[in-house]
Amino acid sequence: LQITSRIFIDDLERVLEERYEIDPELATKKEADFAEAYIEKYLRAKFSVLLDDQPVSFNFLGKRYDNDVIICYLEVLDVNLSQRSSIAVQNEVLTDLFEDQKNVVHIKYLGKKKSFVLIKENNKGMLNL
């Protein structure tokens, strides 16, 4: 299961500064060596995948920058979706910093596509397989 997360760099930097009291200096020549570890830590705290209502762990593969956006790559290994009945995503990224934060999630599987706009009060979207 491949996951791509796109987050505005300045928003992520601000939440890392406030939550962990660090100055990551993302997307600069002075980016802190520890920045990626804190990005992963934050994503693990605020983003989760559930298969058949059971949380599954993901690997943080890395990140790259594209203009004013950071793209984070995540992966869930050994998933046989043909033996599952549902996949859900819970996304609370940036909702602790911005009350009106909206996170858009797209799930595609076997020609089915479902999109969700998740907010602080409704932060989970599910696709029946």
Secondary structure, DSSP 8 states (H G I E B T S, - for coil): -EEEEEEEHHHHHHHHHHHH-----TTSTT--TTHHHHHHHHHHHHEEEEETTEEE--EEEEEEEETTEEEEEEE--S--GGG-SEEEEEE-TTTTT-TT--EEEEEEETTEEEEEEEBTTB-EEEEE-
